[in-house]
Amino acid sequence: MIFITGDTHGDLRRFSKDAFYEQREMTKDDYAIILGDFGLVWDYKGESRYEKNWLDWLESKSFTTLFIDGNHENHDRLDAMKVEEWHGGMVHKVRPTVIHLMRGQVYDIEGLKVFTFGGASSHDIKDGILEPGDPKIKRWNRDYTKLFRINKKSWWDRELPSVSEMEEGRQNLEKVNWKVDYVLTHCTSASTTALIGDSYYSQDILTHYLQEIKEKLTYKKWFFGHHHMDKQITAEEICLFEQIVQVH
């Protein structure tokens, strides 16, 4: 079984047994996939007690948790993790069965070809990215009209992909003749972002890259998060937030 849901931001209560009752029939060979902004690889000082408790809780579950990265992850910590091969693609194992699906990979999961590409532009930074120690931080923390982040503490430039990650995605799709079953991303393509029509979410190098992928790729369904809504956008493209859907 494969289930997919949207951004969790470190709050995993949707996977409690009362909310996600299907887990009673699941094993570690079944999967719950989070579409970015996992939020449990976040603290810049290293794994916090809060993170540890939730990650250990997930590891104790009957199923395997998979996640792609969003813009609200500590990318320095993810990048520092050991890279391993898993189901045909490269991963970071945060726990043995809590696994980060890396950008530009094609996995074989229960006989399905799944292409993943995390990342997105942060939209909650209209007042800028401040450096640690900036005197404005203390003042702005009390001003709820200010939308800002702190470099290397609550924002990382690796939220957007490198040239090598994008090229690796192209190469891996070439290996499967540009045909997969599912696409899993955090943000979505330029045309779909425009179709959603929310000016809060801007276009960038990643939405344009995903547009390139979309125009060349044959796929059955494309699931993405980031927009904090549960809505089918087109016949093939579905935005998820709090809803958990079974796809296999």
Backbone torsions as a table, in degrees:
resi	resn	phi	psi	omega
1	MET	NA	143.5	176.6
2	ILE	-130.4	125.7	176.0
3	PHE	-119.4	147.4	-179.2
4	ILE	-130.6	140.7	175.8
5	THR	-142.3	172.8	-177.2
6	GLY	-92.9	-157.6	-174.3
7	ASP	-56.5	136.3	177.2
8	THR	-109.7	-25.0	178.2
9	HIS	50.0	38.8	176.2
10	GLY	81.9	1.5	179.7
11	ASP	-109.3	104.4	-173.1
12	LEU	-100.6	17.7	-175.7
13	ARG	-62.4	-22.1	178.9
14	ARG	-65.9	-14.8	178.4
15	PHE	-97.2	12.4	173.3
16	SER	-65.4	158.3	-177.1
17	LYS	-64.8	-30.6	179.8
18	ASP	-72.1	-35.2	-178.3
19	ALA	-86.6	-36.1	-176.8
20	PHE	-119.3	71.5	-172.6
21	TYR	-68.2	-20.0	-178.4
22	GLU	-61.1	-21.8	-177.5
23	GLN	-63.4	-18.4	179.1
24	ARG	-62.6	-23.9	-179.3
25	GLU	-104.5	5.7	-174.8
26	MET	-98.2	157.4	174.5
27	THR	-126.2	178.9	178.4
28	LYS	-66.0	-9.9	174.1
29	ASP	-88.7	4.2	174.3
30	ASP	-109.6	159.2	-166.7
31	TYR	-134.9	139.5	166.8
32	ALA	-115.3	122.8	-174.0
33	ILE	-112.2	131.3	-179.8
34	ILE	-107.5	130.0	-171.4
35	LEU	-89.3	47.3	175.2
36	GLY	96.1	167.9	-171.4
37	ASP	49.2	48.4	175.5
38	PHE	-58.2	-46.2	170.9
39	GLY	81.2	7.8	177.8
40	LEU	-113.9	15.4	166.2
41	VAL	-131.5	77.6	-165.2
42	TRP	-131.0	-50.3	-171.4
43	ASP	-59.7	126.6	-175.6
44	TYR	-71.3	-15.7	179.1
45	LYS	-85.9	-4.5	-175.2
46	GLY	115.4	-177.8	-175.4
47	GLU	-62.2	117.2	179.9
48	SER	-80.6	168.4	176.8
49	ARG	-61.9	-39.1	177.7
50	TYR	-59.2	-48.9	179.3
51	GLU	-61.3	-46.8	-178.1
52	LYS	-57.4	-45.8	-177.8
53	ASN	-62.0	-44.4	-179.6
54	TRP	-69.9	-39.8	178.9
55	LEU	-65.2	-40.6	176.5
56	ASP	-65.3	-36.7	177.4
57	TRP	-63.2	-44.3	177.0
58	LEU	-63.2	-42.3	-179.6
59	GLU	-61.7	-29.1	-179.7
60	SER	-77.5	-10.8	-177.9
61	LYS	-69.0	162.0	-178.5
62	SER	-73.3	-20.1	-175.7
63	PHE	-106.6	171.9	174.1
64	THR	-98.4	132.7	178.8
65	THR	-97.9	127.7	175.7
66	LEU	-118.4	144.7	175.7
67	PHE	-146.9	146.4	167.2
68	ILE	-96.7	161.2	-179.9
69	ASP	-84.1	150.4	173.0
70	GLY	-109.7	-154.6	173.8
71	ASN	-88.0	-22.8	179.4
72	HIS	-99.1	64.6	171.4
73	GLU	-133.7	157.6	172.5
74	ASN	-85.9	94.5	-174.7
75	HIS	-68.6	-24.9	174.6
76	ASP	-62.2	-42.9	179.7
77	ARG	-69.0	-41.4	177.5
78	LEU	-62.0	-46.0	-177.3
79	ASP	-64.5	-24.5	-178.7
80	ALA	-82.0	-10.2	-177.1
81	MET	-77.0	153.8	177.0
82	LYS	-63.3	132.8	177.7
83	VAL	-90.8	128.4	-179.9
84	GLU	-128.7	157.8	175.1
85	GLU	-90.5	137.8	-178.5
86	TRP	-150.6	121.1	176.0
87	HIS	51.9	37.9	174.4
88	GLY	91.4	-4.2	179.7
89	GLY	-133.5	176.4	-177.7
90	MET	-97.3	142.3	-175.8
91	VAL	-141.7	164.9	163.6
92	HIS	-112.5	130.4	177.0
93	LYS	-98.5	104.7	177.1
94	VAL	-72.8	-37.3	168.3
95	ARG	-137.9	165.4	-178.7
96	PRO	-52.8	-34.6	178.5
97	THR	-124.9	29.3	167.8
98	VAL	-125.2	105.1	-161.0
99	ILE	-127.9	130.9	176.4
100	HIS	-88.0	118.7	175.9
101	LEU	-84.6	118.2	-170.3
102	MET	-80.1	169.7	-175.0
103	ARG	-73.6	139.5	173.4
104	GLY	75.0	22.9	-177.5
105	GLN	-103.2	153.8	171.5
106	VAL	-120.8	118.9	-179.0
107	TYR	-108.2	151.8	171.0
108	ASP	-104.2	104.0	-177.2
109	ILE	-120.1	113.4	-178.1
110	GLU	53.4	40.5	177.9
111	GLY	79.0	5.9	179.7
112	LEU	-107.4	141.0	174.7
113	LYS	-87.9	123.6	-175.1
114	VAL	-126.3	120.5	177.0
115	PHE	-99.0	132.9	-177.4
116	THR	-124.3	143.0	172.9
117	PHE	-154.8	106.9	-179.6
118	GLY	-85.7	-176.3	177.9
119	GLY	97.1	161.3	178.1
120	ALA	-178.3	164.7	173.0
121	SER	-83.8	132.3	173.2
122	SER	-67.2	133.2	-179.0
123	HIS	-104.4	-5.0	-176.7
124	ASP	-101.6	44.0	-175.4
125	ILE	-134.6	32.8	-174.7
126	LYS	-61.8	-24.1	179.1
127	ASP	-93.8	1.7	170.0
128	GLY	109.6	173.0	174.9
129	ILE	-104.5	116.8	-179.4
130	LEU	-96.0	150.5	175.8
131	GLU	-85.6	148.5	176.9
132	PRO	-53.0	137.7	-179.4
133	GLY	89.9	-6.4	178.2
134	ASP	-61.8	129.0	-177.4
135	PRO	-63.4	-18.3	179.4
136	LYS	-70.3	-22.2	-174.8
137	ILE	-58.9	-50.0	-177.7
138	LYS	-60.8	-41.1	-178.7
139	ARG	-71.0	-43.4	-177.2
140	TRP	-72.6	-24.6	176.8
141	ASN	-62.0	-21.9	179.1
142	ARG	-97.3	-1.0	-177.2
143	ASP	-112.5	102.5	-173.7
144	TYR	-74.7	-1.8	174.2
145	THR	-84.7	-12.2	-177.3
146	LYS	-89.3	130.4	175.4
147	LEU	-115.5	105.4	-177.0
148	PHE	-148.4	164.2	175.3
149	ARG	-133.1	165.0	-179.6
150	ILE	-113.0	125.0	-176.7
151	ASN	-58.2	129.0	178.2
152	LYS	69.1	4.7	174.7
153	LYS	-120.2	-40.0	176.8
154	SER	-137.3	9.8	176.9
155	TRP	-154.3	139.6	179.4
156	TRP	-134.2	134.7	-178.3
157	ASP	-66.5	-14.6	177.3
158	ARG	-75.0	4.7	172.6
159	GLU	-60.5	-26.4	175.1
160	LEU	-103.6	151.0	-170.1
161	PRO	-76.7	159.3	172.2
162	SER	-85.4	163.8	176.0
163	VAL	-60.2	-38.9	-178.2
164	SER	-67.2	-36.4	177.5
165	GLU	-65.4	-42.2	179.3
166	MET	-65.5	-40.3	178.7
167	GLU	-67.7	-38.1	177.2
168	GLU	-61.6	-38.6	176.5
169	GLY	-60.6	-44.7	178.5
170	ARG	-61.2	-44.9	-177.8
171	GLN	-64.5	-41.6	-180.0
172	ASN	-68.1	-34.8	176.3
173	LEU	-71.1	-33.1	175.7
174	GLU	-60.6	-37.5	-178.8
175	LYS	-64.3	-26.0	178.8
176	VAL	-107.9	21.6	176.6
177	ASN	57.7	34.8	176.1
178	TRP	55.1	44.1	177.6
179	LYS	-142.4	121.5	176.9
180	VAL	-135.9	171.0	175.5
181	ASP	-85.7	-49.9	-175.7
182	TYR	-130.0	144.4	170.4
183	VAL	-112.3	130.9	179.3
184	LEU	-124.3	116.7	179.7
185	THR	-135.6	168.2	174.5
186	HIS	-88.3	-63.6	170.2
187	CYS	-86.5	-171.7	-177.0
188	THR	-134.5	-173.6	-175.0
189	SER	-69.3	163.9	-179.2
190	ALA	-59.4	-44.0	-176.5
191	SER	-68.9	-36.7	179.4
192	THR	-73.4	-37.2	174.2
193	THR	-58.9	-42.7	177.9
194	ALA	-65.5	-37.3	180.0
195	LEU	-65.0	-37.1	176.8
196	ILE	-63.4	-38.2	170.0
197	GLY	76.8	20.8	178.3
198	ASP	-96.9	110.2	-176.3
199	SER	-66.5	-11.1	177.3
200	TYR	-63.4	-26.3	-177.0
201	TYR	-107.5	115.6	-173.4
202	SER	-94.2	165.0	174.6
203	GLN	-84.0	153.0	-178.9
204	ASP	-159.0	-172.5	-178.6
205	ILE	-59.6	-31.7	-177.9
206	LEU	-77.6	-43.0	178.3
207	THR	-63.0	-35.1	178.4
208	HIS	-72.4	-36.9	174.8
209	TYR	-62.5	-45.2	179.6
210	LEU	-65.7	-29.5	173.8
211	GLN	-64.2	-43.3	175.8
212	GLU	-57.9	-46.5	178.9
213	ILE	-60.6	-46.7	-177.3
214	LYS	-58.1	-39.3	-175.6
215	GLU	-74.3	-17.9	-179.1
216	LYS	-106.0	-20.0	-167.6
217	LEU	-93.8	140.9	168.7
218	THR	-99.8	124.8	-177.9
219	TYR	-149.4	161.9	178.9
220	LYS	-89.5	-50.2	-179.4
221	LYS	-141.0	148.7	176.3
222	TRP	-125.0	116.1	178.8
223	PHE	-107.6	137.1	177.9
224	PHE	-145.1	163.6	178.9
225	GLY	-116.5	-131.3	169.6
226	HIS	74.2	-38.9	-172.4
227	HIS	-89.6	-0.5	174.9
228	HIS	55.8	50.6	173.5
229	MET	-154.7	154.3	174.5
230	ASP	-106.8	104.6	-173.9
231	LYS	-158.0	136.1	171.9
232	GLN	-83.2	120.4	-174.8
233	ILE	-89.0	-46.3	173.9
234	THR	-133.7	-177.4	179.9
235	ALA	-62.2	-28.6	-176.6
236	GLU	-107.0	-15.4	-170.3
237	GLU	-115.0	126.7	-173.7
238	ILE	-130.9	127.0	175.0
239	CYS	-95.6	130.4	179.6
240	LEU	-121.5	145.2	172.8
241	PHE	-128.4	-85.7	-176.6
242	GLU	-93.1	-18.8	-178.8
243	GLN	-70.4	143.6	172.9
244	ILE	-112.4	121.4	-178.5
245	VAL	-117.6	143.2	176.1
246	GLN	-92.8	129.6	-178.2
247	VAL	-114.4	-8.5	-179.9
248	HIS	-158.6	NA	NA
